[in-house]
Amino acid sequence: MAIVTVSNKALTVNPLKQSQALGATLAFLGLKGTMPLFHGSQGCTAFAKVVLVRHFREAIPLATTAMTEVTTILGGEENVEQAILTLVEKANPEIIGLCTTGLTETRGDDIEGFLKAIRDRHPELNDLAIVFTPTPDFKGALQDGFAVAVESIVKEIPQPGVIKTEQVTILAGSAFTPGDVQEIKEIVTAFGLVPIFIPDLGASLDGHLEDNYSAVTVSGTTLKQLQEVGSSAFTLALGESMRGAAKILEERFDTPYEVFGELTGLEAVDEFIQALAILSSNSVPEKYRRQRRQLQDAMLDTHFYFGAKRVSLALEPDLLWSIVHFLQSMGAQIHATVTTTRSPLLEKLPLKNVTIGDLEDFESLADGSDLLIGNSNVGAIAKRLSIPLYRLGLPIYDRLGNGQFTKVGYRGTMELVYGIGNLFLEQEESLVIRHTLREGEAPTSLMSSK
C-alpha cells in the first residue's frame, strides 16, 4: 500500500489542481439543453470558461450570478433569482446546473432555501430542472466537483419506472475524454445494450459543427433520458469517483452496479468486455477479438522501449490510478506521483509513496525521470528538466484534438502505447546521436545501429 503524503507548505506555489466548480461545469456540459450557472463573481466564471475553451477549442456556455461586494454582504438570493429568470428568457434551457464558488460558500448562502423561495414566487419554473451542486473551490479538486455534480443529477432528475433489461446507466468520471466516451458507447452498443451516459461528453464536446447557434449545450444526455435512468437494469460506474453516484441509484431504485477503476490496458479492457458479455448474454463481437490481438502485437512491438523506464505523473486520482497500472503492465517503473485531492484509491496504488501537492512538489520529485505525464502546465517543468512530456489531463492548451483523444478500450490503449512508445523511441534516438557525435562518428539511427 502506498503512503500518502500531503504537502505541508503554507501556500500553493505552482497549482496542479483545478477547482471543483470547473469539474462540475464539465459534468453539466455533457447534458443536452443545459446552462451551467456559477453563483459567484464574474471573475470566477470567466476563468473557468477560458480554461475549457482553450482545452476543447469549442464554444462553452457558462453563466454567472455576478456577485459584487454589496450583494456578497447583503446576500445573493436576488442575484440567483435574476440570473435564472434571465436565462429562461434569453436561452430557454431545459436544465440549469447551479454551482457555488468559494465566495458564496464562505458567506454561507442557503441555496436550497433560495431555490424553494424562487419557485414559490415563480410557478412558471416548475418544469425547469435546476440541479444545485455545492462546489467550494477552496477545497477539493476538479474530480471532486465532477463527482458531486453527477451525484446531484442522479438525486434530482431520475424517476422510477419499469425495468428495461437492455438499458444500462453508465456513469463516466472526469478521467474520460469525449473520445473515450464515444469509444465506450460504441463498445457497449455492440453488445446489444442501450446505454444512458451521465454525462455524455462524447455527444456534446466531440468537436462537431451544428447548423444553428445555440446558447445552451446542443447535444448530450437529454432530460428525458435522465428521467428514465430509474428504469435501467444495471449501472456501470467508470472511475472510483463515480461510486457515490452509483450507490445513490442503488438506494433510490435498487439498481445493482459495478465499478471499473480503469478501462486502459489489456487486463482492464478484458474485464470490462467480459462484464458486458455476461450482462448482455451475448458473445464478444469478432471486431473486438481482432482489436485485442492488435493490442497484443502493439505491446509486443513496444515493450522493449517501456522496460525499466522511470515515469513521473501529475494527474487527478482516477486518471493516476489508470495510467499507473497501464505503465506497470508495460514494464515501466513509477518514479514519482503527485495528485490533487484525496481518494480511497491512493493508498491502494502499488507504489511506495503518493504526494498530494502542487507542481513545485512535482518538479522536485520528478528529477531523474525518463518521462513526465501531466497537463500542459507541466510543460515548463519538462523544459527545465530536459525530460519529454506526454500530455494527459486538463487543461491541454498546446495540442489539438483533445476532444477526440482516446485512451480506453483496445484501440485507445493502442493509441496510448504508440504515443508514449514513440517518445521513448525518440529519446533513445537522441541518445545515440549525442553519443556518436561525442565519438566523432557519423550519426546513425537507433534501428540501424542494432
Secondary structure, 3 states (H helix, E strand, C coil): CCEEEECCCCCCCCCCCCCHHHHHHHHHCCECCEEEEEECCHHHHHHHHHHHHHHHCCCCCCEECCCCHHHHHHCCHHHHHHHHHHHHHHCCCCEEEEEECHHHHHHCCCHHHHHHHHHHHCHHHCCCEEEEECCCCCCCCHHHHHHHHHHHHHHHCCCEEEEEEEEEEEEECCCCCHHHHHHHHHHHHHCCCEEEEECCHHHHCCCCCCCCCCCCCCCCECHHHHHCCEEEEEEEEECHHHHHHHHHHHHHHCCCEEEECCCCCHHHHHHHHHHHHHHHCCCCCHHHHHHHHHHHHHHHHHHHHHCCCEEEEECCHHHHHHHHHHHHHCCCEEEEEEECCCCCCHHHCCCCEEEECCHHHHHHHHCCCCEEEECHHHHHHHHHHCCCEEECCCCCCCCCCCCCCCCCHHHHHHHHHHHHHHHHHHHHHHHHHHHHHHCCCCCCCHHHHC
